[in-house]
Amino acid sequence: MNPGLQNWLSDEIDKLKEQHLYKVPRILESPAGGRVRMDGREVVNMSSNNYLGLANHPKVAQAARDAVEKWGVGAGAVRWIGGTMSIHQELEDRLAKFKSVEAVLVFTSGFTANSGCIPAVLADQDVVISDELNHASIIDGVRLSPAKYKKSEGFVYGHKDMGHLEDILSKAQGFSKRMVITDGVFSMDGDIAPLPEIVALAEKYDAFVMVDDAHASGVLGRNGAGTTSHFDLYGRVDIQLGTLSKALGVVGGYIAGSAVLKDWLINRGRPYLFSTAHPPMVAAALIAALDVMENDPEPMRKLWDNTRRWKEMLAANGFDTMGSETPITPVYFGREELAQTAEKMLFEEGVYALAIAFPTVARGKARIRTMPSADHTEEDLNDALKAFVKVRDRLAVGVAPG
Ligand SMILES: *Cc1c(COP(=O)(O)O)cnc(C)c1O
């Protein structure tokens, strides 16, 4: 063991602990449902992205078991080296129909779809213009590209600030290509990107748009087809990213767009070129998940019923949900220590929901992030609300923002 490395690691971890940024995942001892067993305790789970309850859906699980019988458990190799299994192809064809696009390419995660696609479509004469609240995987993908992108150079616009975006676009005409990139649904605030305005500005200034619909997949649009569908912008968004790990309940990410985009990513998307394909049971489970989404409106209806009910319950009890428009529901606590103490107290009261604080969100804007799902019963949400009220009263704080 090299002491230089080992000591550096311990010192850096100590710094994280001092700054209250040190994370220890709790141990989940049951499937990821609305009510789970965690660290030996039964709790209402308000911190899962399993929006539609597909992660443990009987039809989805059965499809995975059947695929193990038929295909075994591994894909064997990278797709262009080992040959791409027909079931992977079938999943991409299904996704392309679902998204109403020419073609879809699946990556092993949403994260690698971003880090594979973004640098592949940009060259050094290009510029990327980003919303300041974009997800970490977008930021990393952008950093891998040879294009200009830095905030210090003026290429990051204020959150959903269309005046600022237009200003940047109008000054970026000297670049060869201009890409505007945004989350479809912002992962910490639960608000929706103003995609119609973004697309209109991009068209005005000869730019193209990439939208990361990780939290919109299965949540917004026809049968959960995402923000492009939600805003009826078919054919006007060049690159759509979706995840298969959240509402679709399994794992993976994909890029939806033109056939020539797919063709290019097969040849230049590095995580596609150099990382092994999903196990075939993943593709089979995802096809079954799409079957449920396209034929059973019940999970999406229940997701939105629970979302509306949960927001109403919180508002009626004086909590501020910070302008959220989707199932992602932040509950404002303000000071960092307050939210962190509330998280621990909520767990003692039988609710698992994470505190999100600086630097993930602005200082003084700490919140508990909750996510109702189709898997929650009325009783789950009632119990969760009781715990929130009890914890707030015990902390004796007003939680309306000052
Ligand atoms: C979760 C998330 C991702 C990553 O998706 P995975 O499939 O979990 O890797 C990418 N972008 C956004 C906006 C996300 O919220």
The ligand as an SDF file (V2000), in Angstrom:
LIG
                    3D

 15 15  0  0  0  0  0  0  0  0999 V2000
  -30.5920    9.7460  -13.0170 C   0  0  0  0  0  0  0  0  0  0  0  0
  -30.2110   10.6610  -14.1020 C   0  0  0  0  0  0  0  0  0  0  0  0
  -29.3120   10.2550  -15.0960 C   0  0  0  0  0  0  0  0  0  0  0  0
  -28.6070    8.9300  -15.0250 C   0  0  0  0  0  0  0  0  0  0  0  0
  -29.4430    7.8630  -15.3640 O   0  0  0  0  0  0  0  0  0  0  0  0
  -29.0150    6.3820  -14.9490 P   0  0  0  0  0  0  0  0  0  0  0  0
  -29.7650    5.5250  -15.8780 O   0  0  0  0  0  0  0  0  0  0  0  0
  -29.3820    6.2040  -13.5150 O   0  0  0  0  0  0  0  0  0  0  0  0
  -27.5300    6.2850  -15.1440 O   0  0  0  0  0  0  0  0  0  0  0  0
  -29.0400   11.1170  -16.1340 C   0  0  0  0  0  0  0  0  0  0  0  0
  -29.6210   12.3270  -16.2030 N   0  0  0  0  0  0  0  0  0  0  0  0
  -30.4870   12.7700  -15.2670 C   0  0  0  0  0  0  0  0  0  0  0  0
  -31.1100   14.1160  -15.3990 C   0  0  0  0  0  0  0  0  0  0  0  0
  -30.8020   11.9540  -14.1780 C   0  0  0  0  0  0  0  0  0  0  0  0
  -31.6440   12.3830  -13.2450 O   0  0  0  0  0  0  0  0  0  0  0  0
  1  2  1  0
  2  3  1  0
  2 14  2  0
  3  4  1  0
  3 10  2  0
  4  5  1  0
  5  6  1  0
  6  7  2  0
  6  8  1  0
  6  9  1  0
 10 11  1  0
 11 12  2  0
 12 13  1  0
 12 14  1  0
 14 15  1  0
M  END
$$$$
